[in-house]
Amino acid sequence: MIKTPYLLFLGDAPDALAAKVAQGIKDWRPENAIGQLRLAGCKADMGLPDMTLEEARAAGAETLVIGVANRGGVLSDLWRDCLLEALVAGFDLASGLHTLLRSYPDLVEVAQSHGRVLHDVRVPTVNYPIANGVPRTGKRCLAVGTDCSVGKMYTALAMDATMRARGMKATFRPTGQTGILITGGGVPLDAVIADFMAGSVEWLTPDNDPDHWDLIEGQGSLFHVSYSGVTLALIHGGQPDALVLCDEPTRPHMRGLPDYKAPSLEVLRETTLAMARVANPACQVVGISVNTQHFNETDALAHLAAVEDRMGLPTVDPFRQGADRLVDALAGI
Amino acid sequence: MIKTPYLLFLGDAPDALAAKVAQGIKDWRPENAIGQLRLAGCKADMGLPDMTLEEARAAGAETLVIGVANRGGVLSDLWRDCLLEALVAGFDLASGLHTLLRSYPDLVEVAQSHGRVLHDVRVPTVNYPIANGVPRTGKRCLAVGTDCSVGKMYTALAMDATMRARGMKATFRPTGQTGILITGGGVPLDAVIADFMAGSVEWLTPDNDPDHWDLIEGQGSLFHVSYSGVTLALIHGGQPDALVLCDEPTRPHMRGLPDYKAPSLEVLRETTLAMARVANPACQVVGISVNTQHFNETDALAHLAAVEDRMGLPTVDPFRQGADRLVDALAGI
């Protein structure tokens, strides 16, 4: 686990989009973020207090989280100087960048000499077991998509927030680097060795109270040929009791695959349910989450209503409408 | 690629079953095996000439292949002395054992000082790409199972042998350590990082002549919750034109999963075909391969006839009957 609270490093982010990891932390775990650190030229702003390393340490920050994507795949000298100072000032570092912190000898050396930890959250640090398929206590909900990057993580985080606001027992279970940085722990599933994928998901979602829900972050899609194996491992390792179907209806083709069309929600429902019931015969599809960011409000509501009518399932865009109706739909499970 | 031909190391195998890797090489690539090396007490015999290291080198052997499972997960001193002598005598070493050759400093040191290669075939050595899903030329056949260890590798090897005997263009494509040792190369799929599984299968089965068939070694089962993600990556990375369904009808439950029943062949056909057609809309199920080792001849033939009648597909046990009818079934694809 990454020690909280965080100071969010925004570097010299060229725009707000580059700082989407920091935005995710700010949106979903504001209690984890006590300030932001921006270098000259930074165009992103989380609306948090700007702090020096020393101010943030004095305020209790334990980890400097790189909340911004770097350009060109290398850490600039500007960034590295700041990261080295942070280690000296007493911070651990956490990063989801492709470029690993541990690949920089100077960072490794200063971290060691000061007793600090470098968290590269893309790299598994646990020896996961092989999945045993044994049923576990507690409930689990998994978001599955017609494609990659259609809003599965957002949907799970929104449901988790709604459930906790209602006083329900719920835990968001991250399976990717952004989710891991938001909460401080999880499984970087796309980097796990094939044989241990499903086992890592079992490890992530252990026995729990009968009325506790894990909201498992989805990955990929059963219909995305590059990553479908990861998705099936999530479905079989997660043993979900409830599935939420996620869609982004304006894609001309599957992400990164120009010759592949996304499946219909009907096909997604049928296929996923058949696979999920291998591990959990009681699994049900409880609702649909549609990312309507490319529609205006009128068109979005019309689309959501049409899908709900067609599919016979509560259908919302949690970004526009909140996740209440999806959480309501868990009540009967 | 592992250099051929091989000298097969049978060590002090306690019985024939312990030497099944050597048996596989002898059965399927006899041209790769010019002799066997047995230590005192060895109870296995491939019927190959017994050779010393020096005799085998003189006869042209390039690699000493560990064709036997070790007991207790460590290399005994007896084995290590022989392996060290082999390196000095000019052999590369190849092993599919869980215990890696490279984990023994003495083997590493002698290999380096003598310019020899240690092949641990459980460990990927290629940086595989992420799958791009682009259709490839040539034909591909994949064996898929109701469960793990039902005869998928045997089926693919038998079809490959039959096709080559007929003068057809065919290549067996190994995805596990035994297959890799038999042929000298392949992908150790269960050890590949999740994001690159499907890409490794694309890499293994590249563009080829229009009348060339890849016989892809299957792994796991879509219905085995521990390994199903690996299977789906094979289906989507392999883009099979033809599927052969594999079954072992006497299993009381899925292998290693006491509470899971194997699916029917009908469910296997329907589910696998739906998934396979995402990557290759022309994919067809061409036949069924049943492992009838637990039946007597009469019962085996009756079972095969009943399955063929029920499923409407050529149904054989390639161990009893050869793979001719499965190969015939590829003709229309």
Contacts between the chains, C-beta under 8 A, distances in Angstrom:
chain1	res1	chain2	res2	distance
A	130	B	226	5.3
A	131	B	225	5.7
A	131	B	226	4.3
A	132	B	226	7.3
A	132	B	256	7.8
A	132	B	257	7.3
A	133	B	225	4.3
A	133	B	226	6.6
A	133	B	257	4.8
A	133	B	259	7.1
A	133	B	260	6.1
A	134	B	259	7.4
A	135	B	259	7.8
A	189	B	194	6.2
A	190	B	193	7.7
A	190	B	194	5.1
A	190	B	195	4.2
A	191	B	193	5.9
A	191	B	194	6.7
A	191	B	195	6.9
A	192	B	193	7.3
A	192	B	194	5.2
A	193	B	190	7.7
A	193	B	191	5.9
A	193	B	192	7.3
A	193	B	193	6.4
A	193	B	194	7.4
A	194	B	189	6.1
A	194	B	190	5.1
A	194	B	191	6.7
A	194	B	192	5.2
A	194	B	193	7.5
A	194	B	194	6.2
A	194	B	197	5.4
A	194	B	229	6.9
A	194	B	230	4.9
A	194	B	233	7.4
A	195	B	190	4.2
A	195	B	191	6.9
A	195	B	226	7.9
A	195	B	227	6.8
A	195	B	230	7.1
A	197	B	194	5.4
A	197	B	229	5.0
A	197	B	230	8.0
A	198	B	225	6.0
A	198	B	226	5.7
A	198	B	227	7.5
A	198	B	228	7.1
A	198	B	229	6.3
A	199	B	226	7.1
A	222	B	232	7.5
A	222	B	275	7.4
A	223	B	278	5.5
A	225	B	131	5.7
A	225	B	133	4.3
A	225	B	198	6.0
A	225	B	236	3.9
A	225	B	237	7.2
A	225	B	278	6.4
A	225	B	279	5.0
A	226	B	130	5.3
A	226	B	131	4.3
A	226	B	132	7.3
A	226	B	133	6.6
A	226	B	195	7.9
A	226	B	198	5.7
A	226	B	199	7.1
A	226	B	236	7.8
A	227	B	195	6.8
A	227	B	198	7.5
A	228	B	198	7.2
A	228	B	232	5.0
A	228	B	233	6.9
A	228	B	236	5.1
A	228	B	275	7.8
A	228	B	278	7.7
A	229	B	194	6.9
A	229	B	197	5.0
A	229	B	198	6.3
A	229	B	229	3.9
A	229	B	230	6.3
A	229	B	231	7.7
A	229	B	232	4.6
A	229	B	233	3.3
A	229	B	236	7.3
A	230	B	194	4.9
A	230	B	195	7.1
A	230	B	197	8.0
A	230	B	229	6.2
A	231	B	229	7.7
A	231	B	232	7.9
A	232	B	222	7.5
A	232	B	228	5.0
A	232	B	229	4.6
A	232	B	231	7.9
A	232	B	232	4.6
A	233	B	194	7.4
A	233	B	228	6.9
A	233	B	229	3.4
A	236	B	225	3.8
A	236	B	226	7.8
A	236	B	228	5.1
A	236	B	229	7.3
A	237	B	225	7.2
A	256	B	132	7.8
A	257	B	132	7.3
A	257	B	133	4.8
A	259	B	133	7.1
A	259	B	134	7.4
A	259	B	135	7.8
A	260	B	133	6.0
A	260	B	278	7.5
A	263	B	278	7.9
A	271	B	274	6.3
A	271	B	275	7.6
A	274	B	271	6.3
A	275	B	222	7.4
A	275	B	228	7.7
A	275	B	271	7.6
A	278	B	223	5.5
A	278	B	225	6.4
A	278	B	228	7.7
A	278	B	260	7.6
A	278	B	263	7.9
A	279	B	225	5.0
